Amino acid sequence: MSSIEEPAILLVGGTGTTGLPLSKLLLSKTDYTLLITSRRGSQGIPADLFETCSNAGARIKGVNFDWDDRSTFENLFSDETRAVGTDEITLGSLKVEAMYLVPPYTGYTDNSARVLVDLAVEHEVSRIVLLSDTLHEKGELSIGAKLQEYLHELKKAGKIETYAVLRPSWFYRNFIQLDRGDILQNNQISSMKEDGRIGWVSVATIAETALHALVDDHAEVAEQYIITGPNLHSCDDAAAILTQVLGREIRHHRLTLADFLSRWSEAGFPKEYVDFLATCDQRAASGKDEAMFNLESDPRSSLKRVKGSETLEDYLRDNESMFTRSRIDDDAL
């Protein structure tokens, strides 16, 4: 058995939409060992992550973790349990210095993420970087905003040295993950955002911001980062860009509240999450996203403003094949 003494970063959600590109950046640009959570432990780590750099295999540790099973929470900090599935490597001297936290979509009434934060504090994790959103301010009724408030309280009480809350706008990837079926089958994107303008952003920009928040000197880290793409677009604008990219007309289908709730409920999402999504669309319609886009960095309130360089048109052109009609037949195979 060998001994590891490297500092480590814990990634809760390290194989997800933002966590996977962040993991690749950490592997390629730092020397940290990465503890990456998965319901299947080391078996849940994507194979291509091990190809990021020459020593990735030695630096990636898959850790069994499930938001629905609190008995797995201690796995992230227990040396004995953490050693399971890591080729008999002793992890006793491995120090978790920072944690990237993507909270579960379980609603603001679930305190699972707060329990995990408490465990991190108990084990002297000095820095926590939380993924939240632009639409909800500290303390409001979303899990990210509630956690932001809690992290602020912990720092004020001297229980944590540094925290950062990443507040990205809507993801470019939403057009693939949420709207793709509607685009393929109905030539439309559907929302309640009305004429609200949004600073859609790439996950690469979010991952790069997370990297800096996790590894920069503590004094250089802001308490919140407003992260957007370079431009504001309404859903009508996005439909027009899709029309130009795909060579067929795509329209913005404006949903009523009843239509919206029915649509996402029928898709199998729990009511509390559907209500949360509806609130997000309504806030976007009211101009919340545009107001956040127009903010500037403010050291007095520990706020940093980040604008990515990739445009929405760039993203849609790079992923044009995802929205072509041939994909319907391909996906049916």
N, C-alpha and C positions, 0 to 999 in steps of 0.2 A: 504494500500500500504506500502511496506517495502523499506528500503534504503540499497543499496549495496555500500560499500566503498572499495572493493577489487581492487587491480591492475589487469589489463587485458592485454591479448595478442590477437591481431587481426590476424586471419589466412585467407588470401585471397587465396582460393584454399585449404581450410582445409579439404575437403572431397575427394580430389584427390589422385593420386598415391603416392605422398610423404606426402601430408597434413594429410591424415587420420592416418597413423602410427605416425606422429608427434603429432597430437591431442591426441592420446592415451598415448603417453609418457608424454606430458604436464599434462594430467589429473592424471596420476599415480605417477609422480615424482615431481610435483610442486603444489602450492596452487592457481595458477592463475585462474581467470575466463577467459573463451575462447569465443571470438566473432568469429563465423565461418560463412563465406559467403556461400550463396546458392541462386540460382534464385528463390527458393521457400521458402526462409527464414527458420524458424524453422522446416517446413515440409520437408526440404531437407537434414536434418541431419540423417545419418544412425542410425538405432535403436541400433545396437550393441555398438555404441560409448557411449551410456548412461549406459552401463553395465561395463565400464572400472573401475570405482571405486564407492564407496558407495554414494558420494555426487556429482556425475557427472551431475545429473539432475539439480542441483542448479547452477552449474558452466558453463554449456554450453548454449550459447545464439546464436541462429540462426539469421542471419541478411540477409535481402533481398538485393541481389547485382547481377548486370548483366553488364558484360563488354560492351555490346552493348547498354546500356541505362545509359548515364552519370547522369541522374537524380537520380539514385540509389547510386551514389558514396558518397554523403553526408550522406546517411543512416549509414555509418560505423562510423560516428563521431557525428551525431545528436542525442542527448539524446531523444528527443520526438519521432522521427521515430524509433529509436532502441528499444524503449519500446514496440512497436507493436508486438504481438505474443509471449510475454514473461511473461504471467500470471500477468499482471499489476504490474510488479516490476519496481520501479523507478531506472533508471540507471544514473541519473544526476551526482552522485559522483564517477562513475566508470571511472578510468583513464587508457587509452590505453597507455601502456609503450613501447610496441614493436609490430612490424608487420612482419609477414612472408608473402612474396609476390611471388606467382607463376604467371608470366605475361601471357597474352593471346597469342595464336599462330596467331597473326594478322599481323606479319611482322614488320620490323624495322621502317616503315614509319608511323605507328599508334602511337600516343602519349598518348593513354588512360592511360597506366601504369604510365607515367610521371605525368599526371594530378593527379592520385591517390597519388603518392608520394608527390606532392606539398600539397595536402590536409592533408596528415599525418604530414608534417612539420608544416603546419599552425596550426594544433591542438597539436603541441608539442610532437609528438611521438619521443622518443629519440633514438630508435634503429630500424633499418630496415634490415631484412635478406632476400636476394633475391636469388631465384633459377635460375641459368643460366646453362652453360655447359662448358666442357673442350675445345671445339673446336674453340671458338671465344674469342679473347683477347679484353680487355677494349677498347671501341670505335668502334669496327668493326661492320659490317652490320648484326647484329642480335639484337633482342629486348633486350635480356639479356645483351649483351655487351654494347649496348647504355645506358641502365639503370645503369650499373656498372660505366660507365664514369660519368653519371649525379650524382650518389650518391657520387662519389669521389669529384666532384665539390662542392656539398652541404656541405660535411664535411670540405673541405678546406675553405669554406666561413663561417664556424662556425654555419651553420643552422641545423646540425644534429650531435649528439654526437658520435654515433657508427653506422657503417654499416658493413655487411658481405655478400659476394657473394659466394654462394655454386656452385662449378663447378664440378658436377659429370660426370663420363664417361657414356657410354650407360648402360641402365638399364637391369638387368637380365629379368625383366618383359616384355621387348620387345619381347622375344621369344614367350610369350603368347599373348600379345596384338597386335603385328604386324606380327609375323611369323607363328603363330599357324595354320592358314588355309592352308598355303603353306606346312607345315610339314605334316599335316593330309592328304591332298589330293594329294600332289606331292612328298612327301618324300624329301623335299629340303628347304633350306633357300636361299633367293635371295637378292643379294646386289651388289653394286659397290665398296665394300671395298677392293677387290682384296686380296693382302697378308698382308694388314695392320693389326697390332696387337692392340688389344683393352683391356682395363682394366675393363671389364664389372663389374657392382656393384649392390648390393642389395639395395632396397629402405629403408631397416632397417638401413643400414649404413648412408644413407643420412639423415634420420629422426633423428638419434642419434646426428649427427653433427649439424643439425639445432637446436636441443634442447640446446646444449651447446652454440651455437652462440646467442640464444635468451635469455638465463638466466644467463650465467656466468658473472662475473664482467666485466665491460666494458674494463678494461685494458687487460683482458685475451683473448679478441675476435680479431681474425685476419680479415684483409679486404678481403681475399679470401682463400677458402679451395678447394684444388684439391682432389677429392674423387673418389677412385677406389676400385675394389676388390683386392684380394691378388695376382692375376696372370694376365699375358698377354695372350690373345688367338686371333688367326686369325679366320675368319669365317670357314675356312677349319678345324681348330681345334675344333670349336664349333660343326660342323657337325659330326666330329669323336666322340665327347663326346656324342652327341645325338644318334649316331649309337650304341654306347656301352650301353647307358642307356635304349634305346627302343628295342634293339635286332633286329633292321632292319636298312638297309642302308639309311642314310640321307646324301645328298650331298650339297655342296655349289654351287648354280647356279649363275654364274658371269654375271651380267647384263651390257649391253651397256647403255650409257646415254639416248639414245632414248627409250630403253626398260624401263628404270627406270622411266622416266618422264611419259610415257604412262601408266605404271602400277599404279602409285599413282594418276594421274589425273583421270583415270577411276574409282578409288576408291572413288572419290568425293571430294578430297582435293583441295583447291584453288591453283591457279598457283604460287602465291608468296610463299606459304608454301611448295609446291612440289619442287620449286627451292632451297629453304632453305635446305630441306632434301637431295637433290642431292649434294649440297655443303658439307654437313656433311659427306656423304659417301666418297666423293672425298678427303676430308681432312684426313679422317681415312686411306684411301688407301695410302696417301702420307706420313704417319708415324706420324701425329700430335698427335694421341692418345698415341702412344708409347713414344713420347717425353715428354708429360705431365705426364705419368706414372713414368718416370724416374726422375722427379723433386723431390727435397727434401725441407723440411721446411726451410724457410728463413725469420728470424725476420726482416731483413733489408728492405725487400719488403712487410712485413706483410702478408706472405704466410704460411699457414699450410697445411701439407700433411697428408691425412687420407687414410688408407688402411683397408678395412673391412676384416673380417676373413672368411666369407662364400664364398666357391668356386663356380664356375659355375657348376661343376659336382654336388655339394651338392644341389644347387638350382634345377637343372633339375631332379635329382632323387626325391626330395621332391614333385615335380610337374609332375611326370611322367604320371599320369592319364590324364593330360590335352592334351597329345599328342598321346594317344592310339586311334586306329581306331574305337573303340566303341563309342568315343565321337562324331563322325560324325552322327551316328544314334541318339544318345541322344540329340544332339543340334538341330536336325531336328524336334524333337517332339514338 
